[in-house]
């Protein structure tokens, strides 16, 4: 029997243990989050490295070094430079729609395997890039990789977890995003000091390491009982896997709920047609609103362009990269805290606390830049470090709220008959607006200047109000019984039809 400790879910009376088997399986799967976070961190770092800019974006490099007339906010404004970052998310957007079919028809494990392999190839191509074509094609392959893994990994983690600890286990995905970002920032800081100007190659190629772990590890992962029932309706195989991951033979209640969920859509043809039906409108709204709100928090300003932002306010190349390391530490630490408390505090409270924290931080940073950073001067060291401090507070607010919960909540609210489609929509919306923000941010920074922080702050206010009024609590509710939260909610009960 696998080692672990016995717990019983509060809802559904599900028995089981948090077994070593589950921990190892989820750790491998969560590497999908690590490669996503690593790419966010590494792309932001190398675009601030002078040898990288000189080789691929010579106009930006010349403008940064020689042009004394251009505004501080506009030095890095280049559509080609933003294409390097955002091309991954355009590829991920397209891939995520196809990945839904693969995840449903061939299982979560297969999607993770395909995603890891594609990311591995992209990392190798980027590290060896000799021209812009190799660089962009490598980014496209990376996008295919994260398109598959972001579709499959959150579902895998949610389906492997017991309801009582689903929040903690599922948040492992965001924790690994944070750790990946921190690792990339640390590597960027080290490789920037390599003489010869080829440190950026090391930074980009090192993405192959976690991608290899995911790809090889996925070969040995079991698929989830939910996926086995959905694809093959193999009761005995699902029972065997469920007994193994729960560490007990007493899994009847949970298995029966999975089978019942599988029986619901027998007469249906297409998950995307099902999710448009009135009874699924709440899930459809959340599958669009939650990833949209996660992006318009403005976190990608920090994720993609933190070193560039820090250089804009007057920090040097090394100091900018080290500042990015600091934000990575803050993000990972706060996400770890969320993992420990989310199943006790619930989702809503953390989202509201995080929203207020981010809003205050953005208003203060925007105010300092508006008052002290003009087009051609620099902030004093005192103000630069004040801005850095408040950016870290902002990252902490995101780390306890929209970072982990933006992936957790969509992964747990969909019934089995629309689960792959719902997650696909979530990932596609996330990638769509990540691409839009990534492609337009440097131009927006040039034109909005400090007002950009007030722009994102306004959206944080909107999303916090949205959570307060329209998002029900999902804490400790089994995934196969999640439909009841909409029937009991003051607004959504007017929308769904009670069976």
C-alpha positions as CSV (number, residue, x, y, z in Angstrom):
1,X,0.0,0.0,0.0
2,X,1.3,3.4,-0.9
3,X,2.4,5.6,2.0
4,X,0.2,8.5,3.0
5,X,-2.3,9.7,5.6
6,X,-6.0,9.1,5.7
7,X,-8.5,11.8,5.1
8,X,-12.2,11.9,4.2
9,X,-13.7,14.5,2.0
10,X,-16.2,16.7,3.6
11,X,-18.5,16.5,0.6
12,X,-19.3,13.2,-1.2
13,X,-17.7,11.1,1.6
14,X,-14.7,10.2,-0.6
15,X,-12.1,8.2,1.2
16,X,-8.4,8.0,0.5
17,X,-4.9,9.1,1.3
18,X,-2.5,11.6,-0.1
19,X,-0.2,8.9,-1.4
20,X,3.4,9.0,-2.6
21,X,2.1,7.8,-5.9
22,X,-0.1,10.9,-6.3
23,X,2.6,13.2,-5.1
24,X,5.1,11.9,-7.6
25,X,2.6,11.9,-10.5
26,X,1.4,15.4,-9.8
27,X,5.0,16.6,-9.4
28,X,5.9,15.4,-12.9
29,X,2.7,16.8,-14.3
30,X,3.3,20.2,-12.7
31,X,6.5,20.5,-14.6
32,X,4.1,21.7,-17.3
33,X,3.8,24.8,-15.2
34,X,7.5,25.0,-14.7
35,X,8.3,25.2,-18.4
36,X,5.5,27.9,-18.8
37,X,7.0,30.0,-16.0
38,X,10.5,29.5,-17.2
39,X,9.6,30.7,-20.7
40,X,7.9,33.8,-19.3
41,X,11.0,34.6,-17.2
42,X,13.6,33.8,-19.8
43,X,12.0,35.7,-22.6
44,X,11.7,38.8,-20.5
45,X,15.4,38.6,-19.4
46,X,17.1,37.9,-22.8
47,X,15.2,40.8,-24.4
48,X,17.1,43.2,-22.0
49,X,20.5,41.6,-22.7
50,X,22.6,43.8,-25.0
51,X,24.3,41.0,-27.0
52,X,20.8,39.4,-27.8
53,X,19.4,42.8,-28.8
54,X,22.5,43.6,-30.9
55,X,22.2,40.3,-32.8
56,X,18.5,40.1,-33.5
57,X,17.1,43.6,-32.8
58,X,19.8,46.0,-33.8
59,X,17.5,49.0,-34.2
60,X,16.3,48.7,-30.6
61,X,19.9,48.3,-29.4
62,X,21.1,51.4,-31.3
63,X,18.1,53.4,-30.0
64,X,18.8,52.3,-26.4
65,X,22.5,53.1,-26.5
66,X,22.7,56.2,-28.8
67,X,19.4,58.0,-29.0
68,X,19.3,60.6,-26.3
69,X,16.1,62.3,-27.6
70,X,13.7,59.4,-27.4
71,X,11.4,59.1,-24.3
72,X,12.4,56.7,-21.6
73,X,9.1,55.0,-22.1
74,X,9.7,54.4,-25.8
75,X,13.3,53.0,-26.0
76,X,12.1,49.4,-26.4
77,X,9.0,50.1,-28.6
78,X,9.4,47.5,-31.4
79,X,6.7,45.3,-32.9
80,X,9.4,42.8,-33.9
81,X,10.7,42.6,-30.4
82,X,7.2,42.0,-29.0
83,X,6.6,39.4,-31.7
84,X,9.5,37.4,-30.2
85,X,7.6,37.2,-27.0
86,X,4.0,37.0,-28.2
87,X,4.4,34.6,-31.1
88,X,4.5,31.8,-28.5
89,X,1.0,32.7,-27.3
90,X,-0.5,33.0,-30.7
91,X,0.8,29.5,-31.4
92,X,-0.5,28.3,-28.0
93,X,-3.9,29.9,-28.7
94,X,-4.3,27.9,-31.9
95,X,-2.9,24.7,-30.4
96,X,-5.1,24.8,-27.3
97,X,-8.2,24.3,-29.5
98,X,-6.8,21.2,-31.1
99,X,-5.4,20.1,-27.7
100,X,-9.0,19.8,-26.4
101,X,-9.7,17.0,-28.8
102,X,-6.5,15.2,-28.0
103,X,-7.0,15.6,-24.2
104,X,-10.6,14.2,-24.5
105,X,-9.9,11.4,-27.0
106,X,-6.4,10.2,-26.0
107,X,-6.2,11.3,-22.4
108,X,-4.4,13.9,-20.2
109,X,-1.2,11.9,-20.3
110,X,-0.9,12.0,-24.1
111,X,-1.4,15.7,-24.2
112,X,1.4,16.3,-21.6
113,X,3.7,14.0,-23.6
114,X,3.1,15.8,-26.9
115,X,3.4,19.2,-25.1
116,X,6.7,18.3,-23.4
117,X,8.2,17.0,-26.7
118,X,7.3,20.1,-28.7
119,X,8.7,22.4,-26.0
120,X,11.9,20.4,-25.9
121,X,12.4,20.9,-29.7
122,X,11.6,24.6,-29.4
123,X,14.1,25.1,-26.6
124,X,16.8,23.4,-28.7
125,X,16.0,25.5,-31.7
126,X,16.0,28.8,-29.7
127,X,19.3,28.0,-28.1
128,X,21.0,27.4,-31.4
129,X,19.2,30.2,-33.3
130,X,21.4,31.9,-35.9
131,X,18.7,34.1,-37.4
132,X,15.3,35.5,-36.8
133,X,13.5,32.7,-38.6
134,X,15.0,30.1,-36.3
135,X,14.2,32.2,-33.3
136,X,10.5,32.7,-34.2
137,X,10.0,29.1,-35.3
138,X,11.5,27.9,-32.0
139,X,9.0,30.2,-30.2
140,X,6.1,28.7,-32.2
141,X,7.2,25.2,-31.1
142,X,7.3,26.4,-27.5
143,X,3.8,27.7,-28.0
144,X,2.6,24.3,-29.2
145,X,4.2,22.8,-26.1
146,X,2.5,25.2,-23.6
147,X,-0.8,24.9,-25.6
148,X,-0.9,21.2,-24.8
149,X,0.4,21.3,-21.3
150,X,-1.8,24.2,-20.1
151,X,-4.8,22.3,-21.5
152,X,-3.9,19.0,-19.8
153,X,-2.0,19.7,-16.6
154,X,-4.7,21.7,-14.6
155,X,-7.2,19.0,-15.4
156,X,-4.8,16.2,-14.5
157,X,-4.0,17.8,-11.1
158,X,-7.7,18.5,-10.3
159,X,-8.8,15.0,-11.2
160,X,-6.0,13.3,-9.3
161,X,-6.7,15.3,-6.1
162,X,-9.2,14.5,-3.3
163,X,-11.8,17.4,-3.0
164,X,-10.5,18.4,0.4
165,X,-7.0,19.0,-0.9
166,X,-7.8,19.8,-4.6
167,X,-6.8,23.5,-4.1
168,X,-3.4,22.7,-2.6
169,X,-2.5,20.1,-5.3
170,X,-3.9,22.1,-8.2
171,X,-2.1,25.2,-7.1
172,X,1.1,23.2,-7.7
173,X,0.7,24.3,-11.3
174,X,1.0,28.0,-10.5
175,X,3.7,27.3,-7.9
176,X,5.7,25.6,-10.6
177,X,5.1,28.6,-12.9
178,X,6.5,30.8,-10.2
179,X,9.5,28.6,-9.6
180,X,10.1,28.4,-13.3
181,X,10.0,32.2,-13.5
182,X,12.4,32.5,-10.6
183,X,14.8,29.9,-12.1
184,X,14.8,31.7,-15.4
185,X,15.5,35.0,-13.8
186,X,18.3,33.6,-11.7
187,X,19.9,32.0,-14.8
188,X,19.5,35.2,-16.8
189,X,21.3,37.1,-14.1
190,X,24.2,34.6,-14.2
191,X,24.4,34.2,-18.0
192,X,24.4,38.0,-18.6
193,X,27.9,38.0,-17.0
194,X,29.3,35.4,-19.5
195,X,32.0,37.0,-21.6
196,X,31.6,36.6,-25.3
197,X,28.0,37.6,-25.4
198,X,26.5,34.1,-25.8
199,X,24.9,33.8,-22.4
200,X,21.4,34.3,-23.8
201,X,21.9,31.0,-25.7
202,X,22.3,29.2,-22.4
203,X,19.3,30.9,-20.9
204,X,17.0,29.8,-23.8
205,X,18.5,26.3,-24.2
206,X,18.1,25.5,-20.5
207,X,14.4,25.3,-21.0
208,X,15.1,21.8,-22.4
209,X,15.9,20.5,-18.9
210,X,12.4,20.7,-17.4
211,X,10.9,19.9,-20.8
212,X,12.9,16.6,-20.7
213,X,11.6,15.8,-17.2
214,X,8.0,16.3,-18.3
215,X,8.4,14.4,-21.6
216,X,10.2,11.4,-20.0
217,X,8.1,11.4,-16.9
218,X,4.8,11.5,-18.8
219,X,5.7,8.1,-20.3
220,X,5.3,6.6,-16.8
221,X,2.3,8.6,-15.5
222,X,-1.1,6.9,-15.1
223,X,-4.1,8.6,-16.8
224,X,-6.8,9.8,-14.4
225,X,-9.8,7.6,-13.6
226,X,-12.1,10.3,-15.0
227,X,-10.3,10.2,-18.4
228,X,-10.3,6.4,-18.5
229,X,-14.1,6.3,-17.9
230,X,-14.7,9.1,-20.4
231,X,-12.6,7.5,-23.2
232,X,-13.0,3.8,-22.8
233,X,-15.6,3.4,-20.1
234,X,-13.3,0.8,-18.6
235,X,-14.7,0.4,-15.1
236,X,-12.2,-2.1,-13.8
237,X,-9.2,-0.1,-15.0
238,X,-10.5,3.1,-13.5
239,X,-11.2,1.2,-10.3
240,X,-7.7,-0.1,-10.2
241,X,-6.1,3.3,-10.8
242,X,-8.4,5.0,-8.3
243,X,-7.6,2.5,-5.6
244,X,-3.9,3.0,-6.3
245,X,-4.0,6.8,-6.2
246,X,-6.2,6.9,-3.1
247,X,-4.3,4.2,-1.2
248,X,-7.5,2.4,-0.2
249,X,-10.0,-0.1,-1.6
250,X,-13.0,1.9,-0.4
251,X,-13.4,4.2,-3.4
252,X,-17.0,3.2,-4.4
253,X,-18.6,6.6,-3.8
254,X,-16.1,8.5,-5.8
255,X,-16.0,6.0,-8.7
256,X,-19.8,5.9,-8.9
257,X,-19.9,9.7,-9.2
258,X,-17.4,9.6,-12.0
259,X,-19.4,6.9,-13.8
260,X,-22.6,8.9,-13.3
261,X,-20.9,12.0,-14.8
262,X,-19.8,9.9,-17.8
263,X,-23.4,8.7,-18.4
264,X,-24.8,12.3,-18.7
265,X,-23.5,13.1,-22.1
266,X,-24.2,9.9,-23.9
267,X,-26.7,11.4,-26.3
268,X,-24.6,14.5,-26.9
269,X,-22.4,15.0,-29.9
270,X,-20.1,18.0,-29.3
271,X,-18.7,19.5,-26.1
272,X,-18.7,23.0,-27.6
273,X,-22.4,22.6,-28.4
274,X,-23.2,21.4,-24.9
275,X,-21.4,24.3,-23.2
276,X,-23.6,26.8,-25.0
277,X,-26.7,25.3,-23.4
278,X,-28.4,27.5,-20.8
279,X,-27.5,25.2,-17.9
280,X,-23.8,25.6,-18.6
281,X,-23.9,29.4,-19.0
282,X,-22.3,30.0,-15.6
283,X,-19.3,27.8,-16.5
284,X,-19.0,29.4,-19.9
285,X,-18.9,32.8,-18.4
286,X,-16.2,31.8,-15.9
287,X,-14.2,30.0,-18.7
288,X,-14.0,33.4,-20.4
289,X,-14.0,35.9,-17.5
290,X,-11.4,34.3,-15.2
291,X,-8.5,33.9,-17.8
292,X,-9.3,37.4,-19.2
293,X,-9.2,38.9,-15.7
294,X,-6.0,37.0,-14.9
295,X,-4.2,38.7,-17.8
296,X,-5.6,42.2,-17.4
297,X,-4.3,42.3,-13.9
298,X,-1.2,43.5,-15.8
299,X,1.0,40.6,-14.5
300,X,2.5,40.1,-17.9
301,X,4.0,43.6,-17.6
302,X,6.1,42.1,-14.8
303,X,6.4,38.6,-16.3
304,X,7.5,39.5,-19.9
305,X,9.1,42.9,-19.5
306,X,10.3,43.2,-15.9
307,X,13.9,43.8,-16.8
308,X,12.9,46.2,-19.5
309,X,10.6,48.0,-17.1
310,X,13.3,48.3,-14.5
311,X,15.8,49.6,-17.1
312,X,13.1,52.2,-18.1
313,X,13.1,53.6,-14.5
314,X,16.9,53.8,-14.4
315,X,18.3,50.5,-13.1
316,X,21.3,49.0,-15.0
317,X,21.3,45.7,-16.9
318,X,22.5,43.6,-14.0
319,X,20.4,45.4,-11.4
320,X,17.3,45.0,-13.6
321,X,17.9,41.2,-14.0
322,X,18.4,40.9,-10.2
323,X,15.2,42.8,-9.6
324,X,13.4,40.3,-11.7
325,X,14.9,37.5,-9.5
326,X,13.5,39.3,-6.5
327,X,10.0,39.4,-8.0
328,X,10.3,35.7,-8.8
329,X,11.1,34.9,-5.2
330,X,8.1,36.9,-4.0
331,X,5.7,35.3,-6.5
332,X,6.8,31.7,-5.6
333,X,6.7,32.3,-1.9
334,X,3.2,33.8,-1.9
335,X,1.9,31.0,-4.2
336,X,3.3,28.4,-1.7
337,X,1.4,30.2,1.1
338,X,-1.8,30.0,-1.0
339,X,-1.3,26.3,-1.4
340,X,-1.3,25.9,2.3
341,X,-4.4,28.0,3.1
342,X,-6.6,27.9,0.0
343,X,-8.6,24.8,1.2
344,X,-9.3,26.5,4.5
345,X,-9.9,30.1,3.5
346,X,-11.6,29.4,0.2
347,X,-11.1,31.0,-3.2
348,X,-13.2,34.1,-2.9
349,X,-11.5,35.7,0.1
350,X,-8.1,35.3,-1.4
351,X,-9.2,36.8,-4.7
352,X,-10.6,39.8,-2.9
353,X,-7.6,40.3,-0.7
354,X,-5.2,39.9,-3.7
355,X,-7.3,42.3,-5.8
356,X,-7.2,45.1,-3.2
357,X,-3.4,44.6,-2.8
358,X,-2.8,44.8,-6.5
359,X,-5.0,47.8,-6.9
360,X,-3.2,49.8,-4.2
361,X,0.2,48.8,-5.6
362,X,-0.6,49.8,-9.1
363,X,-2.0,53.2,-8.1
364,X,1.1,54.0,-6.0
365,X,3.6,52.9,-8.8
366,X,1.7,54.8,-11.4
367,X,1.6,57.9,-9.2
368,X,5.4,57.8,-8.5
369,X,6.2,57.4,-12.2
370,X,3.7,60.2,-13.2
371,X,5.3,62.6,-10.7
372,X,9.0,61.7,-10.9
373,X,9.8,60.0,-14.2
374,X,9.8,62.2,-17.2
375,X,10.7,61.5,-20.8
376,X,14.5,62.0,-20.4
377,X,15.4,61.8,-16.8
378,X,15.8,58.9,-14.4
379,X,14.3,58.1,-11.0
380,X,16.6,58.6,-8.1
381,X,17.8,55.4,-6.4
382,X,15.3,56.0,-3.5
383,X,12.4,56.2,-5.8
384,X,13.6,53.3,-8.0
385,X,13.7,51.0,-5.0
386,X,10.4,52.3,-3.8
387,X,8.9,51.4,-7.1
388,X,10.6,48.0,-6.9
389,X,9.1,47.4,-3.4
390,X,5.6,48.2,-4.5
391,X,6.0,46.0,-7.6
392,X,7.0,43.2,-5.3
393,X,3.9,43.9,-3.1
394,X,1.8,43.8,-6.4
395,X,3.4,40.4,-7.3
396,X,2.6,39.1,-3.8
397,X,-1.0,40.1,-4.3
398,X,-1.1,38.3,-7.6
399,X,0.6,35.3,-6.0
400,X,-2.0,34.8,-3.4
401,X,-5.0,35.3,-5.7
402,X,-5.3,35.5,-9.5
403,X,-2.0,33.6,-10.1
404,X,-2.9,30.2,-8.7
405,X,-6.7,30.6,-8.5
406,X,-6.9,31.7,-12.1
407,X,-5.9,28.2,-13.1
408,X,-7.5,26.3,-10.2
409,X,-11.1,27.5,-10.4
410,X,-11.6,26.8,-14.1
411,X,-10.0,23.3,-13.7
412,X,-12.6,22.4,-11.0
413,X,-15.9,23.9,-12.1
414,X,-16.6,22.0,-15.3
415,X,-18.7,18.8,-15.3
416,X,-17.1,15.9,-17.1
417,X,-19.3,16.3,-20.3
418,X,-17.8,19.8,-21.0
419,X,-14.5,19.5,-19.0
420,X,-12.1,19.4,-22.0
421,X,-14.0,22.0,-23.9
422,X,-14.2,24.3,-20.9
423,X,-10.5,24.0,-20.2
424,X,-9.8,24.6,-23.9
425,X,-11.8,27.8,-23.8
426,X,-10.0,28.9,-20.7
427,X,-6.5,28.3,-22.1
428,X,-7.5,29.9,-25.5
429,X,-8.8,33.0,-23.8
430,X,-5.7,33.2,-21.7
431,X,-3.4,32.9,-24.7
432,X,-5.5,35.3,-26.8
433,X,-5.2,38.1,-24.3
434,X,-1.6,37.2,-23.4
435,X,-0.8,37.6,-27.0
436,X,-2.6,40.9,-27.3
437,X,-1.0,42.3,-24.1
438,X,2.4,40.9,-25.1
439,X,2.3,42.4,-28.6
440,X,1.0,45.8,-27.5
441,X,2.6,46.4,-24.2
442,X,5.7,48.2,-25.3
443,X,3.6,50.4,-27.6
444,X,1.2,51.1,-24.8
445,X,4.1,51.9,-22.4
446,X,5.4,54.4,-25.0
447,X,2.0,56.1,-25.4
448,X,0.3,55.7,-22.0
449,X,3.5,56.1,-20.0
450,X,2.7,56.0,-16.3
451,X,-1.0,55.8,-17.1
452,X,-0.6,52.2,-18.1
453,X,-0.6,51.3,-14.4
454,X,-3.9,53.1,-13.8
455,X,-5.3,51.3,-16.8
456,X,-4.5,47.9,-15.3
457,X,-5.6,49.1,-11.9
458,X,-9.1,49.9,-13.3
459,X,-9.4,46.3,-14.5
460,X,-8.3,45.0,-11.1
461,X,-11.2,47.0,-9.5
462,X,-13.7,45.5,-12.0
463,X,-12.6,41.9,-11.4
464,X,-12.7,42.3,-7.6
465,X,-16.3,43.5,-7.8
466,X,-17.0,40.6,-10.2
467,X,-15.7,38.0,-7.7
468,X,-17.7,39.6,-4.8
469,X,-21.0,39.4,-6.6
470,X,-20.8,36.6,-9.2
471,X,-18.2,33.9,-8.2
472,X,-19.5,31.2,-5.8
473,X,-17.2,29.4,-3.4
474,X,-15.9,26.0,-4.6
475,X,-14.0,25.0,-1.5
476,X,-14.3,21.3,-0.7
477,X,-17.0,20.6,-3.3
478,X,-16.3,17.4,-5.3
479,X,-15.9,18.0,-9.0
480,X,-18.7,15.7,-9.9
481,X,-21.1,17.6,-7.6
482,X,-20.0,21.1,-8.6
483,X,-23.3,21.9,-10.4
484,X,-25.0,22.5,-7.0
485,X,-23.0,25.8,-6.4
486,X,-24.8,27.5,-9.3
487,X,-28.2,26.3,-8.2
488,X,-27.6,27.8,-4.7
489,X,-26.0,31.1,-5.9
490,X,-28.3,34.2,-5.7
491,X,-27.8,35.2,-9.3
492,X,-26.9,32.0,-11.2
493,X,-29.9,30.1,-9.8
494,X,-32.0,32.4,-12.0
495,X,-30.1,31.2,-15.0
496,X,-29.7,27.4,-14.6
497,X,-32.7,25.2,-15.0
498,X,-33.2,22.9,-12.0
499,X,-33.6,19.3,-13.1
